[in-house]
Amino acid sequence: MTSCVHLTELPAGQPVPRPPDGCGECLAAGTSWVHLRLCLTCGHVGCCDSSPMRHASGHHDKTGHPVVRSYEPGEHWRWCYVDQTIV
């Protein structure tokens, strides 16, 4: 894995996500998702880019929050939208 400056700019500690039953925006709209992503800046849980609505990317586009991690059981990778790399 490569490193990026955005990891050092994240808030201290892990964000505490809302208890997700899934992607909140998808649940509200009645749409489906494939996998979930956790924003490491604010704790937003959204659906991945393989999902029809791509809410995690949309959250990045709206907020500029750079790094998410997989919110899937057993997965621990992180993705930086700015650097377009796994960190």
OpenMM code with the backbone's topology and positions (N, CA, C; nanometers):
from openmm import Vec3, app, unit

residues = "MET THR SER CYS VAL HIS LEU THR GLU LEU PRO ALA GLY GLN PRO VAL PRO ARG PRO PRO ASP GLY CYS GLY GLU CYS LEU ALA ALA GLY THR SER TRP VAL HIS LEU ARG LEU CYS LEU THR CYS GLY HIS VAL GLY CYS CYS ASP SER SER PRO MET ARG HIS ALA SER GLY HIS HIS ASP LYS THR GLY HIS PRO VAL VAL ARG SER TYR GLU PRO GLY GLU HIS TRP ARG TRP CYS TYR VAL ASP GLN THR ILE VAL".split()
positions = [
    Vec3(0.0839, -0.1184, 0.0000),
    Vec3(0.0000, 0.0000, 0.0000),
    Vec3(0.0885, 0.1249, 0.0000),
    Vec3(0.0441, 0.2265, -0.0707),
    Vec3(0.1173, 0.3516, -0.0739),
    Vec3(0.0636, 0.4445, 0.0338),
    Vec3(0.1361, 0.5512, 0.0578),
    Vec3(0.0961, 0.6475, 0.1588),
    Vec3(0.0494, 0.7747, 0.0895),
    Vec3(-0.0329, 0.8511, 0.1567),
    Vec3(-0.0748, 0.9809, 0.1032),
    Vec3(-0.0867, 1.0796, 0.2180),
    Vec3(-0.0724, 1.2063, 0.1858),
    Vec3(-0.0774, 1.3114, 0.2867),
    Vec3(-0.2153, 1.3201, 0.3526),
    Vec3(-0.3192, 1.2759, 0.2826),
    Vec3(-0.4552, 1.2873, 0.3357),
    Vec3(-0.4769, 1.2027, 0.4602),
    Vec3(-0.4002, 1.0943, 0.4749),
    Vec3(-0.4111, 1.0134, 0.5965),
    Vec3(-0.3661, 1.0918, 0.7186),
    Vec3(-0.2617, 1.1715, 0.7050),
    Vec3(-0.2110, 1.2487, 0.8191),
    Vec3(-0.3025, 1.3658, 0.8532),
    Vec3(-0.3888, 1.4056, 0.7603),
    Vec3(-0.4806, 1.5167, 0.7835),
    Vec3(-0.6140, 1.4738, 0.8443),
    Vec3(-0.6343, 1.3424, 0.8614),
    Vec3(-0.7606, 1.2940, 0.9175),
    Vec3(-0.7721, 1.3290, 1.0649),
    Vec3(-0.8938, 1.3455, 1.1161),
    Vec3(-0.9120, 1.3701, 1.2589),
    Vec3(-0.8569, 1.2539, 1.3418),
    Vec3(-0.8158, 1.2833, 1.4627),
    Vec3(-0.7656, 1.1784, 1.5525),
    Vec3(-0.8790, 1.0838, 1.5886),
    Vec3(-0.8467, 0.9561, 1.6017),
    Vec3(-0.9467, 0.8557, 1.6377),
    Vec3(-1.0296, 0.8154, 1.5181),
    Vec3(-1.1078, 0.7124, 1.5353),
    Vec3(-1.1962, 0.6635, 1.4297),
    Vec3(-1.3316, 0.7307, 1.4415),
    Vec3(-1.3890, 0.7738, 1.3295),
    Vec3(-1.5247, 0.8276, 1.3371),
    Vec3(-1.6219, 0.7170, 1.3765),
    Vec3(-1.7229, 0.7557, 1.4473),
    Vec3(-1.8244, 0.6595, 1.4882),
    Vec3(-1.9410, 0.6718, 1.3915),
    Vec3(-1.9635, 0.5701, 1.3079),
    Vec3(-2.0722, 0.5805, 1.2112),
    Vec3(-2.2077, 0.5675, 1.2786),
    Vec3(-2.3069, 0.6233, 1.2116),
    Vec3(-2.4429, 0.5955, 1.2554),
    Vec3(-2.4624, 0.4454, 1.2432),
    Vec3(-2.5380, 0.3833, 1.3299),
    Vec3(-2.5588, 0.2392, 1.3146),
    Vec3(-2.6262, 0.2106, 1.1810),
    Vec3(-2.5515, 0.1593, 1.0820),
    Vec3(-2.6115, 0.1445, 0.9500),
    Vec3(-2.6876, 0.0140, 0.9326),
    Vec3(-2.8032, 0.0253, 0.8725),
    Vec3(-2.8744, -0.0913, 0.8231),
    Vec3(-2.8373, -0.1082, 0.6765),
    Vec3(-2.7493, -0.0222, 0.6287),
    Vec3(-2.7074, -0.0165, 0.4897),
    Vec3(-2.6758, 0.1270, 0.4559),
    Vec3(-2.6755, 0.1588, 0.3295),
    Vec3(-2.6531, 0.2953, 0.2841),
    Vec3(-2.7786, 0.3775, 0.3158),
    Vec3(-2.7629, 0.4804, 0.3969),
    Vec3(-2.8774, 0.5609, 0.4384),
    Vec3(-2.9529, 0.6233, 0.3228),
    Vec3(-2.8790, 0.6756, 0.2241),
    Vec3(-2.9439, 0.7377, 0.1088),
    Vec3(-3.0196, 0.6339, 0.0256),
    Vec3(-2.9599, 0.5151, 0.0091),
    Vec3(-3.0290, 0.4091, -0.0651),
    Vec3(-3.1544, 0.3629, 0.0082),
    Vec3(-3.1446, 0.3488, 0.1398),
    Vec3(-3.2615, 0.3076, 0.2178),
    Vec3(-3.3738, 0.4097, 0.2031),
    Vec3(-3.3384, 0.5388, 0.2082),
    Vec3(-3.4392, 0.6444, 0.1970),
    Vec3(-3.5028, 0.6471, 0.0584),
    Vec3(-3.4225, 0.6173, -0.0454),
    Vec3(-3.4721, 0.6231, -0.1833),
    Vec3(-3.5312, 0.4910, -0.2313),
    Vec3(-3.5136, 0.3845, -0.1535),
    Vec3(-3.5630, 0.2540, -0.1943),
    Vec3(-3.4785, 0.1890, -0.3028),
    Vec3(-3.3496, 0.2266, -0.3099),
    Vec3(-3.2591, 0.1676, -0.4082),
    Vec3(-3.1666, 0.0674, -0.3390),
    Vec3(-3.0895, -0.0051, -0.4183),
    Vec3(-3.0030, -0.1094, -0.3627),
    Vec3(-2.8565, -0.0665, -0.3666),
    Vec3(-2.7729, -0.1394, -0.2949),
    Vec3(-2.6298, -0.1152, -0.2937),
    Vec3(-2.5573, -0.2485, -0.2999),
    Vec3(-2.4256, -0.2404, -0.3299),
    Vec3(-2.3422, -0.3599, -0.3382),
    Vec3(-2.2566, -0.3736, -0.2134),
    Vec3(-2.1765, -0.2709, -0.1841),
    Vec3(-2.0902, -0.2700, -0.0654),
    Vec3(-2.0969, -0.1322, -0.0008),
    Vec3(-2.0520, -0.1246, 0.1241),
    Vec3(-2.0570, 0.0007, 0.1989),
    Vec3(-1.9170, 0.0550, 0.2246),
    Vec3(-1.9078, 0.1889, 0.2331),
    Vec3(-1.7830, 0.2593, 0.2616),
    Vec3(-1.8058, 0.3558, 0.3766),
    Vec3(-1.7043, 0.3695, 0.4638),
    Vec3(-1.7094, 0.4584, 0.5802),
    Vec3(-1.6165, 0.5757, 0.5574),
    Vec3(-1.6672, 0.6980, 0.5627),
    Vec3(-1.5850, 0.8179, 0.5522),
    Vec3(-1.5037, 0.8322, 0.6801),
    Vec3(-1.3718, 0.8425, 0.6677),
    Vec3(-1.2864, 0.8512, 0.7861),
    Vec3(-1.2770, 0.9927, 0.8415),
    Vec3(-1.3416, 1.0889, 0.7771),
    Vec3(-1.3463, 1.2245, 0.8308),
    Vec3(-1.4671, 1.2431, 0.9221),
    Vec3(-1.5849, 1.1959, 0.8779),
    Vec3(-1.7073, 1.2261, 0.9534),
    Vec3(-1.7906, 1.1050, 0.9922),
    Vec3(-1.7593, 0.9861, 0.9384),
    Vec3(-1.8358, 0.8671, 0.9743),
    Vec3(-1.9544, 0.8370, 0.8847),
    Vec3(-1.9733, 0.9128, 0.7775),
    Vec3(-2.0827, 0.8852, 0.6836),
    Vec3(-2.0639, 0.7453, 0.6246),
    Vec3(-2.1711, 0.6688, 0.6165),
    Vec3(-2.1687, 0.5374, 0.5526),
    Vec3(-2.2486, 0.5469, 0.4232),
    Vec3(-2.1815, 0.5172, 0.3116),
    Vec3(-2.2460, 0.5240, 0.1809),
    Vec3(-2.2104, 0.4036, 0.0966),
    Vec3(-2.2805, 0.3884, -0.0138),
    Vec3(-2.2576, 0.2735, -0.1019),
    Vec3(-2.1390, 0.2989, -0.1950),
    Vec3(-2.0806, 0.1896, -0.2412),
    Vec3(-1.9587, 0.1932, -0.3226),
    Vec3(-1.9871, 0.2305, -0.4680),
    Vec3(-1.8805, 0.2450, -0.5457),
    Vec3(-1.8946, 0.2814, -0.6867),
    Vec3(-1.9499, 0.1689, -0.7729),
    Vec3(-1.9537, 0.0463, -0.7228),
    Vec3(-2.0178, -0.0627, -0.7957),
    Vec3(-2.1698, -0.0609, -0.7745),
    Vec3(-2.2158, 0.0200, -0.6829),
    Vec3(-2.3584, 0.0348, -0.6549),
    Vec3(-2.4184, 0.1358, -0.7524),
    Vec3(-2.5462, 0.1228, -0.7834),
    Vec3(-2.6079, 0.2128, -0.8815),
    Vec3(-2.5980, 0.3615, -0.8462),
    Vec3(-2.6098, 0.3965, -0.7191),
    Vec3(-2.6177, 0.5378, -0.6819),
    Vec3(-2.4842, 0.5989, -0.6373),
    Vec3(-2.3842, 0.5182, -0.6050),
    Vec3(-2.2482, 0.5650, -0.5712),
    Vec3(-2.2474, 0.6760, -0.4647),
    Vec3(-2.3191, 0.6545, -0.3540),
    Vec3(-2.3326, 0.7587, -0.2526),
    Vec3(-2.2027, 0.7917, -0.1794),
    Vec3(-2.1107, 0.6975, -0.1636),
    Vec3(-1.9833, 0.7294, -0.0979),
    Vec3(-1.9044, 0.8293, -0.1823),
    Vec3(-1.8983, 0.8075, -0.3130),
    Vec3(-1.8302, 0.9031, -0.4016),
    Vec3(-1.9029, 1.0372, -0.4033),
    Vec3(-2.0350, 1.0324, -0.4024),
    Vec3(-2.1135, 1.1551, -0.3973),
    Vec3(-2.0852, 1.2349, -0.2709),
    Vec3(-2.0685, 1.1642, -0.1604),
    Vec3(-2.0346, 1.2304, -0.0340),
    Vec3(-1.8988, 1.2999, -0.0477),
    Vec3(-1.8011, 1.2314, -0.1071),
    Vec3(-1.6703, 1.2943, -0.1299),
    Vec3(-1.6855, 1.4178, -0.2189),
    Vec3(-1.7615, 1.4067, -0.3258),
    Vec3(-1.7794, 1.5193, -0.4180),
    Vec3(-1.8400, 1.6403, -0.3477),
    Vec3(-1.9358, 1.6173, -0.2575),
    Vec3(-2.0028, 1.7270, -0.1861),
    Vec3(-1.9162, 1.7868, -0.0763),
    Vec3(-1.8404, 1.7018, -0.0055),
    Vec3(-1.7702, 1.7475, 0.1145),
    Vec3(-1.6203, 1.7656, 0.0963),
    Vec3(-1.5616, 1.6949, 0.0000),
    Vec3(-1.4163, 1.6963, -0.0150),
    Vec3(-1.3454, 1.6040, 0.0815),
    Vec3(-1.4200, 1.5285, 0.1621),
    Vec3(-1.3566, 1.4338, 0.2543),
    Vec3(-1.2806, 1.3301, 0.1717),
    Vec3(-1.1501, 1.3147, 0.1956),
    Vec3(-1.0676, 1.2409, 0.1004),
    Vec3(-1.0624, 1.0890, 0.1150),
    Vec3(-1.0739, 1.0356, 0.2369),
    Vec3(-1.0437, 0.8935, 0.2565),
    Vec3(-1.1631, 0.8186, 0.3147),
    Vec3(-1.1926, 0.7024, 0.2539),
    Vec3(-1.2928, 0.6095, 0.3066),
    Vec3(-1.2248, 0.4769, 0.3333),
    Vec3(-1.2903, 0.3958, 0.4142),
    Vec3(-1.2454, 0.2579, 0.4294),
    Vec3(-1.3633, 0.1676, 0.4004),
    Vec3(-1.3313, 0.0445, 0.3676),
    Vec3(-1.4375, -0.0525, 0.3453),
    Vec3(-1.5144, -0.0705, 0.4752),
    Vec3(-1.6449, -0.0811, 0.4648),
    Vec3(-1.7286, -0.1079, 0.5812),
    Vec3(-1.7832, -0.2506, 0.5735),
    Vec3(-1.7116, -0.3342, 0.4978),
    Vec3(-1.7494, -0.4742, 0.4839),
    Vec3(-1.6755, -0.5583, 0.5874),
    Vec3(-1.7398, -0.6586, 0.6455),
    Vec3(-1.6745, -0.7441, 0.7453),
    Vec3(-1.5469, -0.8068, 0.6890),
    Vec3(-1.4393, -0.7979, 0.7667),
    Vec3(-1.3123, -0.8594, 0.7296),
    Vec3(-1.2275, -0.7791, 0.6335),
    Vec3(-1.2763, -0.6659, 0.5830),
    Vec3(-1.1971, -0.5817, 0.4936),
    Vec3(-1.1448, -0.4611, 0.5707),
    Vec3(-1.0170, -0.4272, 0.5473),
    Vec3(-0.9540, -0.3194, 0.6248),
    Vec3(-0.8847, -0.2162, 0.5373),
    Vec3(-0.9040, -0.2209, 0.4063),
    Vec3(-0.8357, -0.1273, 0.3183),
    Vec3(-0.9024, 0.0102, 0.3217),
    Vec3(-0.8244, 0.1093, 0.2803),
    Vec3(-0.8738, 0.2475, 0.2711),
    Vec3(-0.8479, 0.2997, 0.1307),
    Vec3(-0.9312, 0.3912, 0.0833),
    Vec3(-0.9195, 0.4491, -0.0497),
    Vec3(-0.9156, 0.6009, -0.0378),
    Vec3(-0.8177, 0.6621, -0.1049),
    Vec3(-0.8101, 0.8083, -0.1102),
    Vec3(-0.8656, 0.8526, -0.2445),
    Vec3(-0.9759, 0.9274, -0.2419),
    Vec3(-1.0360, 0.9773, -0.3651),
    Vec3(-0.9448, 1.0785, -0.4348),
    Vec3(-0.8736, 1.1598, -0.3572),
    Vec3(-0.7882, 1.2633, -0.4152),
    Vec3(-0.6715, 1.2029, -0.4915),
    Vec3(-0.6027, 1.1086, -0.4273),
    Vec3(-0.4857, 1.0460, -0.4891),
    Vec3(-0.5227, 0.9248, -0.5749),
    Vec3(-0.6502, 0.8837, -0.5705),
    Vec3(-0.6974, 0.7676, -0.6471),
    Vec3(-0.6105, 0.6443, -0.6190),
    Vec3(-0.5918, 0.6164, -0.4890),
    Vec3(-0.5054, 0.5046, -0.4510),
    Vec3(-0.5526, 0.4390, -0.3221),
    Vec3(-0.5210, 0.3125, -0.3088),
    Vec3(-0.5440, 0.2418, -0.1827),
    Vec3(-0.4320, 0.2830, -0.0876),
    Vec3(-0.4713, 0.3213, 0.0326),
    Vec3(-0.3714, 0.3653, 0.1323),
    Vec3(-0.3834, 0.2849, 0.2592),
] * unit.nanometer
topology = app.Topology()
chain = topology.addChain("A")
for resn in residues:
    res = topology.addResidue(resn, chain)
    for name in ("N", "CA", "C"):
        topology.addAtom(name, app.Element.getBySymbol(name[0]), res)
